[in-house]
Amino acid sequence: MTITKQMPVLQTKGLVKRYGSVTAIDHTDFELYPGEILAIIGDNGAGKSSLIKALSGALSPDEGEILLDGNPVHFSSPMEARSLGIETVYQNLAVSPALNIADNLFLGREIRKPGILGSVFRMLDKKTMEERAQAKMEELGLMTIQNISQAVESLSGGQRQGVAVARSALFGSKVVIMDEPTAALGVKESRRVLNLIKEVRSRGLPIILISHNMPHVFEVADRIHIHRLGKRAAVITPLSHSMSDAVAIMTGAMEVESDTQAVS
Amino acid sequence: MSTTDPKVSTAVLDHDKVADQAQTYVAKFERNETFAHRFQRFLHKYPVAAPSIVLVLAIIAFSLIVGNRFLHPFNLSLVLQQVTIIGVIGIAQTLIILTAGIDLSVGAIMVLSSVVMGRMAVDYGLDPWLALLAGIAVGALTGLINGLLIARMKLPPFIATLGSWNVFFALNLWYSKSETIRSQDINATAPLLQWLGETINVFGARLTYGSLLMLLLFCVIWYALNWTAWGRHVYATGDDPAAAKLAGIRTDRVLLSVYVLAGVVCAIGAWVLIGRIGSVSPQAGYTANLDSITAVVIGGCSLFGGRGSIFGTLVGALVVGVFRNGLALAGVDVLWQEFTVGILIIVAVGVDQWIRKGTA
């Protein structure tokens, strides 16, 4: 068995974020490797969300650096992170209910018609957007949705999550971050979304998955980053540790020596 | 690590194995729905449908009650003339209501702009085109003030425009010295300002240039709302501002642009107003505020934002116009016209709630 030391797609070194006297991120190291699903788990208040916000550009860290493909990057807004290929699927489903699926997929990144229609009259190329939306939804196996021009509000929670994931897969060129994608869903719908996550990985996009749901994490993750007290407590794999080990590390009941960090 | 730990594979994968045998669809769409349900869905998908049905029924009813006088092209073009100002102001109001806002100052902006146009042309002897531009600039500026109050200072639109309504109206009384500029004076110095009141004859119908300009404006705004990214952003901002922001839309800029555009449209309404009444009066168009909201609401636009069609407002204005005209021809007292419009508003909002409830 050879451990291939690849360059991380996304990496942090000694990241720090303080809110007054509280240190939300305490010299955190983090690595995401190409083509993997990395789950981040941690107890409430462990600093997961702060770490995610820093990675998606929603907050700027006080110290440390973020490296994308080995190059240091500074995000001053989520838009900047997004323009560099880091897409985030938010827990509260950032979709517009009254707009249709195609409109939602391209919201904020619309395609205009070529030529004078697009440049002077700013006309949208609805046909191209619908075709590309349709193709992406089919590619991800989401075509239980009958009609690409149906309003998102007529979809179920799982289907809406599907639209949000499809959007991130359509535009994310480097990393997709998913914040609790199955939290609001039923059993069957969660299953579809988990399959969807694997589908996105099989397209070669690495995924950061934040979840409280241990069985889901252990099912889809290649590696699991366990966050505790603002720093990385351990990185394990579903094969090397059990769920109860993970919970033990998360809560501090078990210590892990630093050299057991798993590498993909 | 290549050996699979049996403990993990069974523990992890067993727990919802049954889910794999579950039915494969995520959601099932009931096909055996009632007619009412399908109708509800239809109205939801096509927001212009409900007011259009009311308009057609009203036209049929009044042509049965009043007879040929109602259906005569001359009378129908009269209805169009009567709704022209409300139609134009309704365009401005629709844009704002689509963003989940409301603008109580549209009438005041229109009157202030018309006074500026009139004074610039008649009192200062400016070129009429420059006077028009000055009026439109005032419309844009007043819209910008509303926009800054709402998008930047985050004041609730209702309160912000309630305040600016009074401010703009007071400015209008001050600048006009509460005096009317007479039609003859405008005609002598700047006939361009009255040009939109001129009519052309089409098969016995007398269409004003103002009505044609209104129809053109509806088409332009329809295009902007449905075929440009800006239009999609207006809908998204009104529908769910948080989601729009997460999608990367600068919602404050969208709001600002909407209020400025609404101000410009109101100023165009000022030109139409001068054409319609001939003179420039600081007291004209006072009811345009609430009438425009009436047209938008009857036109099927949701006051909660993000839902509705610009042509719904045209149909809504026409519904009000047809009811007023038809009732007047039928010899019904004016007070029952008001009564009817009131009922229409309540029914329209009730229908909107019913549609939203059925499909949410």
Interface residues (C-beta under 8 A of the other chain):
Chain A: M1 P78 M79 R82 Y90 N92 L93 A94 V95 S96 P97 A98 L99 D103 N104 L107 G108 R109 E110 R112 F121 R122 M123 L124 K126 T144 A151 E153 S154 L155 S156 G158 Q159 V187 K188 E189 R191 R192 P215 F218 E219 T237 P238 L239 S240 S242 M243
Chain B: M1 S2 T4 D5 K7 V8 A11 V12 L13 H15 D16 A19 D20 A22 Q23 Y25 V26 A27 K45 Y223 W227 T228 A229 W230 R232 H233 Y235 A236 D239 D240 A242 A243 A244 L246 A247 G248 I249 G306 R307 T359 A360
